[in-house]
Amino acid sequence: MLEFTHRNPEMKLGEKRRVALVLADIQNEFLEEKESGTYYALIEDALKKRDVVGNLKRLLKTAQELGYFIVHSPHWYYPTDRQWTVPPGPIGHYLGGIGFCGRKDPVDLEGFEGSRADYYEPFKKYLLDGHTCNTSPHKVFGCESNDVIKQLRMRRVEQVIMAGPVANICLESHMRDVIEAGFEVAMVRDAVAAGVNEEGDGYTAAMVNYRFMANAVWTTEEAVQRMKAVA
């Protein structure tokens, strides 16, 4: 059997104003340490193994200090989303059972602050700085149901650096949508996590697919140094 060994020419960042840091799911549901009952419990080991929280912070801090665009795609549901009758799939069924990322209403923030749906508290100084774009929520996995692509296009962004806590589901789906929309994409391999099931490790599955599809797969250190080099 022929082994796939090809790598594309290494992605090089161009003008800073054409580059954005794109993150998904920077919320308490995924990053706030809890004993059980949230998505954090599925990815806790992977988060700690690669210091994902520390690496996400470093990416955000670098992008903020250097003036890069930052686009964040959150994930939450409203009570009316319970009217859906399409089978949600196994992970969707699980999330419904744990009360995943619920919000009262699209325009009502009662009970939002500090909730599982809220932005991860230590990162609010980056996400709520008046410069970061927090998009409308994605509702399943990818960004086809929200305005991530629109926000990138309106800024004339051409290249994105991507990270987030769910490497093999939401983040990979965002990556696929962004690539399909014509952007050049670098994935940050140690600023992501994933769960494990009886078929194997979701992190490994994500890395395999990133290698096949992304224009680059960097460490946080590589991403930071490349961002600094063109700033």
C-alpha positions in Angstrom: 0.0 0.0 0.0 1.3 3.4 -0.9 2.0 5.6 2.1 1.0 9.2 1.9 4.0 11.3 2.8 3.4 14.6 0.9 3.5 17.9 2.7 2.5 21.1 1.1 5.1 23.9 1.0 5.1 25.5 4.5 2.5 28.2 4.9 4.1 31.7 5.3 2.2 34.5 6.9 1.8 37.5 4.7 0.6 41.0 5.8 -0.6 41.1 9.4 -3.9 42.8 8.3 -4.7 39.7 6.2 -4.2 37.3 9.1 -6.7 36.3 11.8 -6.6 34.1 14.9 -9.8 32.0 14.8 -10.9 30.2 17.9 -13.9 28.0 18.7 -15.6 27.2 22.0 -13.6 29.3 24.4 -16.2 28.8 27.1 -16.6 27.5 30.6 -18.3 24.3 29.2 -15.0 23.3 27.7 -12.3 24.9 29.8 -13.5 25.4 33.3 -12.5 22.6 35.6 -15.5 20.7 37.0 -15.8 17.3 38.6 -18.3 16.0 36.1 -21.3 16.9 34.0 -19.7 19.2 31.4 -17.8 18.7 28.2 -14.7 19.5 30.2 -14.9 16.0 31.7 -14.5 14.4 28.2 -11.3 16.3 27.4 -9.8 17.0 30.8 -6.8 14.6 30.3 -6.0 16.0 26.9 -6.3 19.6 28.0 -3.8 19.0 30.8 -1.4 16.8 28.8 -0.7 19.6 26.3 -1.3 22.6 28.5 -4.1 23.7 26.1 -5.4 26.5 28.3 -1.9 27.9 28.7 -1.3 27.7 24.9 -4.6 29.3 24.1 -3.8 32.1 26.4 -0.4 32.6 24.7 -2.0 32.8 21.3 -4.7 35.2 22.5 -2.1 37.4 24.3 0.2 37.5 21.3 -2.6 38.3 18.8 -4.0 41.0 21.1 -0.6 42.7 21.8 0.4 42.6 18.1 -3.0 43.8 16.8 -4.1 40.7 14.8 -7.7 40.2 14.1 -9.3 37.7 16.6 -12.5 35.9 15.7 -14.2 33.6 18.3 -17.0 31.2 17.4 -19.0 30.2 20.6 -21.3 27.3 20.9 -24.7 27.5 22.7 -28.3 26.6 22.5 -31.6 28.3 23.4 -34.8 26.6 24.8 -36.4 26.9 21.3 -33.6 24.6 19.9 -35.3 21.8 21.9 -38.0 21.9 19.2 -35.5 20.2 16.8 -36.9 16.8 15.6 -33.9 15.8 13.5 -31.9 13.1 15.4 -28.8 14.9 16.9 -26.3 12.0 16.5 -24.4 10.4 19.4 -22.5 13.5 20.6 -25.5 15.7 20.2 -27.6 13.2 22.2 -24.9 13.2 24.9 -24.7 17.0 25.0 -28.5 17.3 25.3 -28.4 15.0 28.3 -25.8 17.1 30.2 -27.5 20.5 29.6 -24.8 21.7 27.3 -24.2 25.4 26.9 -27.7 26.6 27.5 -28.9 30.2 27.2 -32.2 31.6 28.1 -32.7 33.6 24.9 -30.7 35.2 22.0 -31.3 38.7 23.4 -31.6 38.0 27.1 -28.4 37.5 29.2 -30.1 36.7 32.5 -28.2 33.9 34.1 -25.5 34.0 31.4 -22.6 35.4 33.4 -20.6 32.6 35.0 -22.7 29.9 33.4 -21.4 27.0 31.4 -22.2 28.9 28.2 -20.2 32.0 29.3 -16.8 32.8 28.0 -14.0 31.3 30.0 -13.4 33.8 32.8 -9.5 34.0 32.5 -9.8 34.8 28.8 -12.5 37.5 29.0 -9.8 40.2 29.0 -9.0 39.0 25.4 -12.4 38.1 24.2 -14.2 41.2 25.6 -11.5 43.8 24.8 -13.6 45.6 22.2 -11.4 44.3 19.3 -12.1 40.6 19.3 -15.1 39.5 17.2 -17.4 37.1 19.1 -19.6 35.7 16.3 -23.1 34.4 16.5 -23.2 30.8 17.9 -22.5 27.7 15.8 -25.3 25.2 16.4 -23.8 21.8 15.5 -20.1 21.5 14.6 -19.0 23.8 11.9 -19.4 27.5 11.1 -21.9 27.1 8.3 -24.7 28.2 10.7 -23.0 31.3 11.9 -21.0 34.3 10.6 -17.4 33.3 11.0 -16.8 33.3 7.2 -18.7 36.6 6.8 -16.6 38.3 9.5 -13.3 37.1 7.9 -14.3 38.2 4.4 -15.5 41.7 5.7 -12.0 42.2 7.1 -10.3 40.9 3.9 -8.6 38.2 5.8 -6.8 35.6 3.7 -5.0 33.4 6.2 -6.1 32.1 9.6 -4.5 30.4 12.5 -6.9 28.1 14.3 -7.2 26.5 17.7 -9.8 25.4 20.3 -10.6 22.7 22.8 -12.5 20.2 20.6 -9.9 19.3 17.9 -11.8 16.5 16.1 -15.4 17.9 16.1 -16.1 21.6 16.2 -12.6 22.8 15.4 -12.1 20.4 12.5 -15.5 21.2 11.2 -14.7 24.9 11.3 -11.4 24.2 9.6 -13.1 22.3 6.8 -15.7 25.2 6.2 -12.9 27.8 6.3 -10.8 25.9 3.8 -13.8 25.3 1.5 -14.4 29.1 1.6 -10.9 29.7 0.1 -8.8 30.6 3.1 -5.3 29.4 3.9 -5.3 27.6 7.3 -2.7 26.8 9.9 -3.8 24.5 12.8 -2.1 24.8 16.2 -1.6 21.2 17.4 -0.9 21.8 21.1 -3.7 24.3 21.6 -6.4 21.7 21.0 -7.8 18.7 22.8 -10.2 15.8 22.1 -12.1 13.0 23.8 -11.6 9.2 23.5 -14.1 6.5 22.6 -13.9 2.8 21.9 -12.7 3.5 18.4 -9.6 5.4 19.5 -8.3 8.9 20.4 -10.0 11.9 18.8 -6.8 13.9 19.1 -5.0 11.5 16.8 -7.9 11.4 14.4 -7.8 15.2 14.2 -4.0 15.3 13.6 -4.3 12.8 10.8 -6.9 15.0 9.1 -5.1 18.2 9.8 -2.1 16.8 8.0 -4.2 15.9 5.0 -6.1 19.2 4.7 -4.5 22.1 6.5 -1.8 24.3 4.9 0.3 24.0 8.1 0.2 22.3 11.5 2.2 24.3 14.0 3.0 24.2 17.7 2.0 27.2 19.8 5.7 28.3 19.9 5.9 28.2 16.1 2.7 30.1 15.6 3.7 32.8 18.1 7.2 33.2 16.5 5.6 33.5 13.0 3.1 36.0 14.2 5.9 38.1 15.7 8.0 37.9 12.6 5.5 39.7 10.4 4.2 42.1 13.0 
